[in-house]
Amino acid sequence: MAQANEMQSARLAKPKPGPSTTRFLDISEIRDDVVVLKDGTLRAVLLISSVNFALKSEDEQEAIIGAYVSFLNQLDHPIQVTIQSRKLNIDRYMEELREKEKEQGNELLRVQIRDYRSFVKELVELGEIMTKRFYLVVPFDPTLSKKKGFFTRMREVLAPGVAIKLREKQFQERKQGLMQRVLNISGGLSSMGLTVNQLDTQTLIELYYSLYNPTTGETQKLVDVEKLQVEA
């Protein structure tokens, strides 16, 4: 009897699984190239190219500054600019070189490809070469989301599982407003000679996955979102 009680106590003493980390994230879902937050607001993320301002002529610099001032004056909503610095990842490039080395019939060229591959790998590892990406986050906060009461906001913070699930019609209406902002911002940035690309659903998932899992993201790549199977 005593042994049975001890076994029962041991089972009860086992650590119980904690709450999912998704409870602490602001993101409710990512769909149709848009990030939906738990308060019902939307976000679009733009990948922006850079420009070497120092190498421009004086007239070009003045033109860029003028376009930038005009861009800021036309904004009637907040934006967020984020710069991401990561160690240069050349895995895909190195894999392409390996394939070319295997396919090469000329022994001399095969050796040259092998030596070049070793050189590039050593250069990146010793030089700690970093790559920078520039993101601009465009928000859309409908006025309805600002009328929530205190207890509603507290419930969303303490129990994100009950966070709002946008109806399709409501989502499309809000997305239309967001896309109008994206169009205006893209036009303003293009006038400065910058290239603007909106991240799609797959790229958004990969971006946030790498942000929240910086170490794991380098070794475990995500599969295509279209190939994911979700159990009902």
MIDOSE-1310 file (N, C-alpha, C; in nm, 2 decimals, decimal comma, always signed):
residues 232
maqa	+0,08/-0,12/+0,00/+0,00/+0,00/+0,00/+0,09/+0,13/+0,00; +0,19/+0,12/+0,09/+0,28/+0,23/+0,10/+0,35/+0,26/-0,04; +0,39/+0,14/-0,10/+0,46/+0,15/-0,23/+0,37/+0,22/-0,34; +0,24/+0,18/-0,33/+0,14/+0,24/-0,43/+0,13/+0,39/-0,41
nemq	+0,13/+0,43/-0,28/+0,12/+0,58/-0,25/+0,24/+0,65/-0,30; +0,36/+0,59/-0,28/+0,48/+0,65/-0,33/+0,48/+0,67/-0,48; +0,43/+0,57/-0,55/+0,43/+0,57/-0,70/+0,33/+0,68/-0,74; +0,22/+0,69/-0,67/+0,12/+0,80/-0,70/+0,18/+0,94/-0,67
sarl	+0,25/+0,95/-0,56/+0,32/+1,08/-0,53/+0,42/+1,12/-0,64; +0,49/+1,01/-0,68/+0,60/+1,04/-0,78/+0,54/+1,09/-0,91; +0,42/+1,03/-0,95/+0,36/+1,07/-1,08/+0,31/+1,22/-1,06; +0,25/+1,25/-0,95/+0,20/+1,39/-0,93/+0,32/+1,49/-0,92
akpk	+0,43/+1,44/-0,87/+0,55/+1,53/-0,86/+0,62/+1,56/-0,99; +0,59/+1,49/-1,09/+0,65/+1,51/-1,22/+0,62/+1,65/-1,27; +0,72/+1,72/-1,33/+0,69/+1,85/-1,38/+0,59/+1,85/-1,49; +0,49/+1,94/-1,48/+0,39/+1,95/-1,59/+0,44/+2,04/-1,70
pgps	+0,40/+2,01/-1,82/+0,44/+2,10/-1,93/+0,39/+2,24/-1,91; +0,47/+2,34/-1,93/+0,44/+2,48/-1,92/+0,35/+2,53/-2,03; +0,31/+2,65/-2,02/+0,23/+2,71/-2,13/+0,31/+2,72/-2,26; +0,24/+2,71/-2,37/+0,31/+2,73/-2,50/+0,37/+2,87/-2,51
ttrf	+0,48/+2,88/-2,58/+0,55/+3,01/-2,59/+0,46/+3,11/-2,68; +0,37/+3,05/-2,76/+0,29/+3,13/-2,85/+0,20/+3,22/-2,77; +0,18/+3,18/-2,64/+0,09/+3,27/-2,56/+0,15/+3,40/-2,54; +0,28/+3,41/-2,54/+0,35/+3,53/-2,51/+0,39/+3,62/-2,64
ldis	+0,35/+3,57/-2,75/+0,37/+3,64/-2,88/+0,26/+3,73/-2,91; +0,28/+3,84/-2,98/+0,18/+3,93/-3,02/+0,11/+3,89/-3,15; +0,17/+3,79/-3,22/+0,12/+3,75/-3,35/+0,00/+3,65/-3,33; -0,11/+3,67/-3,39/-0,22/+3,58/-3,39/-0,21/+3,48/-3,51
eird	-0,18/+3,54/-3,63/-0,16/+3,45/-3,75/-0,09/+3,53/-3,86; -0,05/+3,46/-3,96/+0,02/+3,52/-4,08/-0,05/+3,46/-4,20; -0,12/+3,54/-4,28/-0,19/+3,49/-4,40/-0,20/+3,61/-4,50; -0,21/+3,56/-4,62/-0,22/+3,66/-4,73/-0,12/+3,77/-4,73
dvvv	+0,00/+3,74/-4,70/+0,12/+3,83/-4,69/+0,10/+3,94/-4,59; +0,02/+3,91/-4,48/-0,01/+4,01/-4,38/+0,01/+3,94/-4,24; +0,06/+4,02/-4,15/+0,07/+3,97/-4,01/-0,04/+4,03/-3,93; -0,12/+3,94/-3,87/-0,24/+3,98/-3,79/-0,20/+3,96/-3,64
lkdg	-0,21/+4,07/-3,57/-0,18/+4,07/-3,43/-0,30/+4,03/-3,35; -0,28/+4,00/-3,22/-0,39/+3,95/-3,13/-0,49/+4,06/-3,10; -0,45/+4,19/-3,12/-0,55/+4,29/-3,10/-0,63/+4,33/-3,22; -0,61/+4,25/-3,33/-0,68/+4,28/-3,45/-0,61/+4,37/-3,55
tlra	-0,50/+4,43/-3,51/-0,43/+4,52/-3,61/-0,35/+4,44/-3,70; -0,31/+4,50/-3,81/-0,24/+4,43/-3,92/-0,10/+4,50/-3,94; -0,01/+4,42/-3,99/+0,12/+4,47/-4,03/+0,16/+4,41/-4,16; +0,23/+4,49/-4,24/+0,29/+4,45/-4,36/+0,44/+4,48/-4,34
vlli	+0,53/+4,40/-4,39/+0,67/+4,41/-4,38/+0,74/+4,43/-4,52; +0,81/+4,54/-4,53/+0,88/+4,57/-4,66/+1,03/+4,55/-4,64; +1,09/+4,48/-4,74/+1,23/+4,47/-4,75/+1,28/+4,58/-4,84; +1,37/+4,67/-4,78/+1,42/+4,79/-4,85/+1,57/+4,77/-4,89
ssvn	+1,60/+4,81/-5,01/+1,74/+4,81/-5,05/+1,81/+4,93/-4,98; +1,95/+4,93/-4,99/+2,02/+5,04/-4,93/+2,08/+5,12/-5,04; +2,13/+5,24/-5,01/+2,20/+5,33/-5,11/+2,33/+5,38/-5,04; +2,43/+5,39/-5,12/+2,56/+5,44/-5,06/+2,56/+5,59/-5,08
falk	+2,51/+5,66/-4,98/+2,50/+5,80/-4,98/+2,63/+5,87/-5,01; +2,74/+5,82/-4,95/+2,87/+5,89/-4,95/+2,92/+5,90/-5,09; +2,89/+5,80/-5,18/+2,94/+5,79/-5,31/+2,86/+5,87/-5,41; +2,75/+5,93/-5,37/+2,67/+6,01/-5,46/+2,73/+6,15/-5,47
sede	+2,70/+6,22/-5,58/+2,74/+6,35/-5,60/+2,66/+6,45/-5,51; +2,71/+6,57/-5,50/+2,64/+6,67/-5,42/+2,49/+6,69/-5,46; +2,47/+6,70/-5,59/+2,33/+6,71/-5,64/+2,25/+6,59/-5,61; +2,31/+6,47/-5,63/+2,23/+6,35/-5,60/+2,20/+6,34/-5,45
qeai	+2,29/+6,38/-5,37/+2,26/+6,38/-5,22/+2,15/+6,47/-5,19; +2,15/+6,59/-5,24/+2,04/+6,69/-5,22/+1,91/+6,64/-5,27; +1,91/+6,57/-5,38/+1,79/+6,52/-5,43/+1,73/+6,41/-5,34; +1,82/+6,32/-5,29/+1,78/+6,21/-5,20/+1,72/+6,27/-5,07
igay	+1,79/+6,37/-5,01/+1,75/+6,44/-4,89/+1,61/+6,50/-4,91; +1,59/+6,57/-5,03/+1,46/+6,63/-5,06/+1,35/+6,53/-5,07; +1,38/+6,42/-5,13/+1,28/+6,31/-5,15/+1,25/+6,25/-5,01; +1,35/+6,24/-4,93/+1,33/+6,18/-4,79/+1,24/+6,27/-4,71
vsfl	+1,27/+6,40/-4,71/+1,19/+6,50/-4,64/+1,04/+6,50/-4,68; +1,02/+6,49/-4,82/+0,89/+6,49/-4,87/+0,82/+6,36/-4,83; +0,89/+6,25/-4,83/+0,83/+6,12/-4,78/+0,79/+6,13/-4,64; +0,87/+6,19/-4,55/+0,83/+6,20/-4,41/+0,71/+6,29/-4,39
nqld	+0,70/+6,40/-4,46/+0,59/+6,49/-4,45/+0,46/+6,44/-4,50; +0,46/+6,34/-4,59/+0,34/+6,28/-4,64/+0,29/+6,17/-4,55; +0,37/+6,12/-4,45/+0,32/+6,02/-4,36/+0,22/+6,07/-4,26; +0,11/+6,00/-4,25/+0,00/+6,04/-4,15/-0,02/+5,92/-4,05
hpiq	+0,08/+5,83/-4,04/+0,07/+5,72/-3,95/+0,21/+5,68/-3,92; +0,23/+5,61/-3,81/+0,36/+5,57/-3,76/+0,42/+5,45/-3,85; +0,55/+5,44/-3,86/+0,62/+5,33/-3,93/+0,73/+5,28/-3,84; +0,78/+5,16/-3,86/+0,89/+5,11/-3,78/+1,00/+5,07/-3,88
vtiq	+1,12/+5,11/-3,85/+1,24/+5,07/-3,93/+1,32/+4,98/-3,85; +1,35/+4,86/-3,90/+1,44/+4,77/-3,83/+1,55/+4,72/-3,92; +1,67/+4,72/-3,86/+1,79/+4,67/-3,93/+1,84/+4,54/-3,87; +1,85/+4,44/-3,95/+1,89/+4,31/-3,91/+2,03/+4,28/-3,96
srkl	+2,12/+4,25/-3,86/+2,26/+4,21/-3,90/+2,27/+4,06/-3,87; +2,32/+3,99/-3,97/+2,34/+3,84/-3,95/+2,47/+3,80/-4,02; +2,53/+3,70/-3,97/+2,65/+3,64/-4,03/+2,61/+3,59/-4,17; +2,69/+3,62/-4,27/+2,66/+3,59/-4,41/+2,65/+3,43/-4,42
nidr	+2,53/+3,39/-4,47/+2,50/+3,25/-4,49/+2,52/+3,22/-4,64; +2,62/+3,13/-4,66/+2,66/+3,10/-4,80/+2,63/+2,95/-4,83; +2,55/+2,88/-4,74/+2,53/+2,74/-4,76/+2,47/+2,71/-4,89; +2,37/+2,78/-4,94/+2,31/+2,76/-5,07/+2,41/+2,77/-5,18
ymee	+2,49/+2,88/-5,17/+2,60/+2,90/-5,27/+2,70/+2,79/-5,28; +2,74/+2,75/-5,16/+2,84/+2,64/-5,15/+2,78/+2,51/-5,21; +2,65/+2,48/-5,18/+2,59/+2,36/-5,24/+2,59/+2,37/-5,39; +2,56/+2,49/-5,44/+2,56/+2,50/-5,59/+2,70/+2,47/-5,65
lrek	+2,81/+2,52/-5,57/+2,94/+2,49/-5,62/+2,98/+2,34/-5,61; +2,93/+2,27/-5,51/+2,95/+2,13/-5,50/+2,89/+2,06/-5,62; +2,76/+2,10/-5,66/+2,70/+2,04/-5,77/+2,77/+2,06/-5,90; +2,82/+2,18/-5,92/+2,90/+2,21/-6,04/+3,03/+2,14/-6,04
ekeq	+3,09/+2,11/-5,93/+3,21/+2,04/-5,92/+3,18/+1,89/-5,96; +3,07/+1,84/-5,92/+3,04/+1,70/-5,95/+3,01/+1,68/-6,10; +2,94/+1,79/-6,16/+2,90/+1,78/-6,30/+3,02/+1,81/-6,40; +3,12/+1,87/-6,34/+3,23/+1,92/-6,43/+3,31/+1,80/-6,48
gnel	+3,33/+1,78/-6,61/+3,40/+1,67/-6,67/+3,55/+1,70/-6,68; +3,59/+1,82/-6,68/+3,73/+1,86/-6,69/+3,79/+1,86/-6,56; +3,90/+1,77/-6,54/+3,96/+1,76/-6,41/+4,02/+1,89/-6,36; +4,08/+1,96/-6,45/+4,15/+2,09/-6,41/+4,04/+2,19/-6,35
lrvq	+3,93/+2,20/-6,42/+3,82/+2,29/-6,38/+3,76/+2,24/-6,25; +3,75/+2,11/-6,23/+3,70/+2,05/-6,11/+3,79/+2,09/-5,99; +3,92/+2,08/-6,01/+4,01/+2,12/-5,90/+4,00/+2,27/-5,87; +3,99/+2,35/-5,97/+3,97/+2,50/-5,95/+3,85/+2,53/-5,88
irdy	+3,74/+2,46/-5,91/+3,61/+2,49/-5,83/+3,63/+2,45/-5,69; +3,70/+2,33/-5,66/+3,72/+2,29/-5,53/+3,80/+2,39/-5,45; +3,91/+2,44/-5,51/+3,99/+2,53/-5,44/+3,92/+2,67/-5,42; +3,84/+2,71/-5,51/+3,76/+2,83/-5,50/+3,66/+2,81/-5,38
rsfv	+3,60/+2,70/-5,38/+3,50/+2,67/-5,27/+3,57/+2,68/-5,13; +3,69/+2,62/-5,12/+3,76/+2,63/-4,99/+3,80/+2,77/-4,96; +3,84/+2,85/-5,06/+3,88/+2,99/-5,04/+3,76/+3,07/-4,99; +3,65/+3,06/-5,05/+3,53/+3,13/-5,01/+3,49/+3,09/-4,87
kelv	+3,48/+2,97/-4,83/+3,45/+2,92/-4,70/+3,54/+2,98/-4,59; +3,67/+2,97/-4,62/+3,77/+3,02/-4,52/+3,76/+3,17/-4,51; +3,73/+3,24/-4,62/+3,72/+3,39/-4,62/+3,60/+3,43/-4,53; +3,49/+3,36/-4,54/+3,37/+3,40/-4,47/+3,39/+3,37/-4,32
elge	+3,45/+3,25/-4,29/+3,47/+3,21/-4,15/+3,57/+3,30/-4,08; +3,68/+3,33/-4,14/+3,78/+3,42/-4,08/+3,74/+3,56/-4,07; +3,68/+3,61/-4,18/+3,64/+3,75/-4,18/+3,52/+3,79/-4,11; +3,44/+3,69/-4,06/+3,32/+3,72/-3,99/+3,23/+3,82/-4,07
imtk	+3,21/+3,79/-4,20/+3,14/+3,88/-4,29/+2,99/+3,89/-4,25; +2,94/+4,01/-4,23/+2,80/+4,02/-4,19/+2,72/+4,08/-4,30; +2,59/+4,04/-4,30/+2,50/+4,10/-4,40/+2,39/+4,18/-4,33; +2,35/+4,29/-4,39/+2,25/+4,37/-4,32/+2,12/+4,37/-4,41
rfyl	+2,01/+4,37/-4,35/+1,88/+4,38/-4,42/+1,80/+4,49/-4,35; +1,73/+4,57/-4,43/+1,66/+4,68/-4,38/+1,51/+4,65/-4,41; +1,43/+4,66/-4,30/+1,29/+4,63/-4,30/+1,21/+4,75/-4,26; +1,10/+4,77/-4,32/+1,01/+4,88/-4,28/+0,87/+4,81/-4,25
vvpf	+0,82/+4,83/-4,13/+0,69/+4,77/-4,09/+0,58/+4,88/-4,10; +0,48/+4,84/-4,18/+0,37/+4,93/-4,20/+0,25/+4,88/-4,12; +0,20/+4,96/-4,03/+0,08/+4,92/-3,94/-0,05/+4,96/-4,00; -0,16/+4,89/-3,96/-0,29/+4,94/-3,98/-0,37/+4,91/-3,86
dptl	-0,42/+5,02/-3,79/-0,49/+5,00/-3,67/-0,63/+5,06/-3,68; -0,73/+4,98/-3,71/-0,86/+5,03/-3,73/-0,91/+5,10/-3,60; -1,00/+5,20/-3,61/-1,05/+5,27/-3,50/-1,13/+5,18/-3,40; -1,18/+5,07/-3,45/-1,26/+4,98/-3,36/-1,17/+4,92/-3,26
skkk	-1,04/+4,89/-3,29/-0,95/+4,83/-3,20/-0,91/+4,92/-3,08; -0,94/+5,05/-3,10/-0,91/+5,15/-2,99/-1,02/+5,16/-2,89; -1,14/+5,10/-2,91/-1,25/+5,12/-2,82/-1,27/+5,00/-2,73; -1,17/+4,92/-2,72/-1,18/+4,80/-2,63/-1,17/+4,85/-2,48
gfft	-1,25/+4,78/-2,39/-1,25/+4,82/-2,25/-1,12/+4,76/-2,18; -1,11/+4,80/-2,06/-0,99/+4,76/-1,98/-0,99/+4,61/-1,96; -1,11/+4,55/-1,93/-1,11/+4,40/-1,90/-1,09/+4,32/-2,03; -1,13/+4,37/-2,14/-1,11/+4,30/-2,27/-0,96/+4,30/-2,30
rmre	-0,89/+4,41/-2,28/-0,75/+4,41/-2,31/-0,68/+4,32/-2,21; -0,72/+4,32/-2,09/-0,65/+4,23/-1,99/-0,67/+4,09/-2,02; -0,79/+4,05/-2,07/-0,82/+3,91/-2,10/-0,74/+3,87/-2,22; -0,71/+3,96/-2,31/-0,63/+3,92/-2,43/-0,48/+3,90/-2,38
vlap	-0,44/+3,98/-2,28/-0,30/+3,97/-2,23/-0,28/+3,84/-2,15; -0,38/+3,81/-2,07/-0,37/+3,69/-1,98/-0,41/+3,56/-2,05; -0,49/+3,57/-2,14/-0,54/+3,45/-2,21/-0,54/+3,47/-2,36; -0,43/+3,48/-2,43/-0,42/+3,50/-2,57/-0,50/+3,40/-2,65
gvai	-0,53/+3,29/-2,60/-0,60/+3,19/-2,67/-0,74/+3,24/-2,72; -0,79/+3,34/-2,65/-0,93/+3,39/-2,68/-0,91/+3,51/-2,77; -0,79/+3,53/-2,83/-0,77/+3,65/-2,91/-0,86/+3,65/-3,03; -0,89/+3,76/-3,09/-0,98/+3,77/-3,20/-0,94/+3,70/-3,32
klre	-1,03/+3,64/-3,39/-1,01/+3,57/-3,52/-1,09/+3,65/-3,62; -1,03/+3,72/-3,70/-1,09/+3,81/-3,80/-1,18/+3,73/-3,89; -1,30/+3,78/-3,91/-1,38/+3,73/-4,02/-1,32/+3,77/-4,15; -1,35/+3,69/-4,26/-1,29/+3,71/-4,39/-1,32/+3,85/-4,44
kqfq	-1,44/+3,89/-4,43/-1,48/+4,02/-4,48/-1,41/+4,14/-4,41; -1,41/+4,12/-4,28/-1,34/+4,22/-4,19/-1,19/+4,23/-4,22; -1,13/+4,11/-4,24/-0,99/+4,11/-4,27/-0,96/+4,17/-4,41; -1,04/+4,14/-4,51/-1,02/+4,20/-4,64/-1,03/+4,35/-4,64
erkq	-1,13/+4,40/-4,56/-1,15/+4,55/-4,55/-1,02/+4,62/-4,49; -0,97/+4,55/-4,38/-0,85/+4,61/-4,32/-0,73/+4,59/-4,40; -0,72/+4,48/-4,47/-0,61/+4,46/-4,56/-0,60/+4,56/-4,67; -0,72/+4,60/-4,72/-0,73/+4,70/-4,83/-0,67/+4,83/-4,78
glmq	-0,70/+4,87/-4,66/-0,65/+4,99/-4,61/-0,50/+4,98/-4,59; -0,45/+4,87/-4,54/-0,31/+4,85/-4,52/-0,23/+4,85/-4,66; -0,29/+4,79/-4,76/-0,22/+4,79/-4,89/-0,21/+4,93/-4,95; -0,31/+5,01/-4,92/-0,30/+5,15/-4,97/-0,19/+5,22/-4,91
rvln	-0,16/+5,19/-4,78/-0,05/+5,26/-4,71/+0,08/+5,20/-4,77; +0,09/+5,07/-4,80/+0,20/+5,01/-4,86/+0,23/+5,07/-4,99; +0,13/+5,09/-5,07/+0,15/+5,15/-5,21/+0,21/+5,29/-5,20; +0,15/+5,37/-5,10/+0,20/+5,51/-5,09/+0,35/+5,51/-5,04
isgg	+0,38/+5,43/-4,95/+0,52/+5,42/-4,89/+0,61/+5,37/-5,00; +0,57/+5,27/-5,08/+0,66/+5,22/-5,18/+0,69/+5,33/-5,29; +0,59/+5,41/-5,32/+0,61/+5,52/-5,41/+0,71/+5,62/-5,36; +0,70/+5,66/-5,23/+0,79/+5,75/-5,17/+0,93/+5,70/-5,16
lssm	+0,95/+5,58/-5,13/+1,08/+5,52/-5,12/+1,15/+5,50/-5,26; +1,06/+5,47/-5,35/+1,12/+5,45/-5,49/+1,17/+5,58/-5,55; +1,11/+5,69/-5,50/+1,16/+5,82/-5,55/+1,30/+5,86/-5,50; +1,35/+5,78/-5,40/+1,48/+5,80/-5,35/+1,58/+5,70/-5,41
gltv	+1,53/+5,62/-5,51/+1,62/+5,53/-5,58/+1,63/+5,40/-5,50; +1,53/+5,37/-5,41/+1,54/+5,25/-5,33/+1,44/+5,14/-5,39; +1,48/+5,02/-5,37/+1,39/+4,91/-5,42/+1,31/+4,85/-5,30; +1,18/+4,84/-5,33/+1,09/+4,80/-5,22/+1,03/+4,66/-5,26
nqld	+1,03/+4,57/-5,17/+0,97/+4,44/-5,19/+0,89/+4,40/-5,06; +0,76/+4,37/-5,08/+0,68/+4,33/-4,97/+0,70/+4,18/-4,94; +0,72/+4,14/-4,82/+0,74/+4,00/-4,79/+0,61/+3,93/-4,80; +0,62/+3,81/-4,86/+0,50/+3,72/-4,87/+0,48/+3,64/-4,75
tqtl	+0,38/+3,55/-4,74/+0,35/+3,47/-4,63/+0,47/+3,38/-4,59; +0,53/+3,31/-4,68/+0,64/+3,22/-4,65/+0,76/+3,30/-4,60; +0,79/+3,41/-4,66/+0,91/+3,49/-4,61/+0,88/+3,55/-4,48; +0,76/+3,59/-4,45/+0,73/+3,64/-4,32/+0,74/+3,54/-4,21
iely	+0,70/+3,42/-4,24/+0,71/+3,31/-4,14/+0,86/+3,28/-4,11; +0,94/+3,27/-4,22/+1,08/+3,25/-4,20/+1,15/+3,36/-4,13; +1,11/+3,48/-4,15/+1,17/+3,60/-4,08/+1,14/+3,59/-3,93; +1,02/+3,57/-3,89/+0,99/+3,57/-3,75/+1,04/+3,44/-3,69
ysly	+1,05/+3,33/-3,76/+1,11/+3,21/-3,71/+1,26/+3,23/-3,67; +1,33/+3,30/-3,76/+1,47/+3,33/-3,74/+1,49/+3,43/-3,63; +1,39/+3,53/-3,61/+1,41/+3,63/-3,51/+1,39/+3,57/-3,37; +1,29/+3,48/-3,36/+1,26/+3,42/-3,23/+1,35/+3,29/-3,20
nptt	+1,41/+3,24/-3,30/+1,49/+3,12/-3,29/+1,62/+3,15/-3,36; +1,71/+3,24/-3,32/+1,83/+3,28/-3,40/+1,93/+3,17/-3,41; +1,94/+3,08/-3,31/+2,04/+2,97/-3,32/+1,98/+2,85/-3,40; +1,86/+2,82/-3,36/+1,79/+2,70/-3,43/+1,77/+2,74/-3,58
getq	+1,74/+2,86/-3,61/+1,71/+2,90/-3,75/+1,82/+2,88/-3,84; +1,95/+2,88/-3,79/+2,06/+2,86/-3,88/+2,08/+2,72/-3,92; +2,03/+2,63/-3,84/+2,06/+2,48/-3,86/+1,93/+2,41/-3,91; +1,81/+2,45/-3,87/+1,69/+2,39/-3,90/+1,60/+2,48/-3,99
klvd	+1,60/+2,46/-4,12/+1,52/+2,54/-4,21/+1,38/+2,50/-4,21; +1,29/+2,60/-4,23/+1,15/+2,57/-4,24/+1,11/+2,52/-4,38; +1,01/+2,43/-4,38/+0,96/+2,38/-4,51/+0,87/+2,48/-4,57; +0,84/+2,47/-4,70/+0,75/+2,56/-4,77/+0,61/+2,55/-4,70
vekl	+0,55/+2,67/-4,67/+0,43/+2,68/-4,60/+0,32/+2,60/-4,67; +0,33/+2,59/-4,81/+0,23/+2,52/-4,88/+0,23/+2,37/-4,86; +0,35/+2,32/-4,80/+0,37/+2,18/-4,78/+0,33/+2,13/-4,64; +0,30/+2,23/-4,55/+0,27/+2,20/-4,41/+0,13/+2,14/-4,41
qvea	+0,12/+2,04/-4,32/+0,00/+1,97/-4,30/-0,05/+2,00/-4,15; -0,16/+2,05/-4,14/-0,22/+2,09/-4,01/-0,34/+2,00/-3,98; -0,33/+1,94/-3,87/-0,44/+1,85/-3,83/-0,56/+1,93/-3,78; -0,68/+1,89/-3,81/-0,79/+1,96/-3,77/-0,83/+1,93/-3,63
